[in-house]
Amino acid sequence: MGIGIQIERLPGRTRKKLARYAQAVKQYELERRRVYFRDGGHLAIPPSGQAIDAHSAAKQDLLNCLEPAIKKLVHLIQIDHVDQAMAESELTVRRAVDEAKLAENELVWLGQRIIDSSTRKPNQEKGKCISRNPVRRRKSQFRLI
């Protein structure tokens, strides 16, 4: 699908939109609950209104994205895409639902990569590990870059 998308080449606005979408989906899924009873029934507890609003706003914000690869993924997660498949057969509906979930996971994965890369600490970069020796650690603190 969108595995060829490189986050380094995406504009700043698109990165912010993807990060916002990833956070909104995470919050939405954290708040959504199901309570199961002993008799086999269950009760679905929806997320809060704020989480639903943030999720729909982030999704709507991604709709206005100019990147063609992101636009394609966003189109796949739209209800319209599944509704078009309803006219054909049950198999195409199932395929459309599966593609929608894959596209949503891809968008969340890209957003999470952006969040992780922006919160990376300087010592986590390649080749910059902190020594366990206290003398070397103090010397490395005062090393000029």
Secondary structure as UniProt FT lines:
FT   TURN            3..4
FT   HELIX           7..9
FT   HELIX           12..31
FT   STRAND          33..36
FT   TURN            38..39
FT   STRAND          42..45
FT   HELIX           49..63
FT   HELIX           68..76
FT   HELIX           79..86
FT   TURN            87..88
FT   HELIX           90..118
FT   HELIX           122..124
FT   TURN            126..127
FT   HELIX           134..141
//
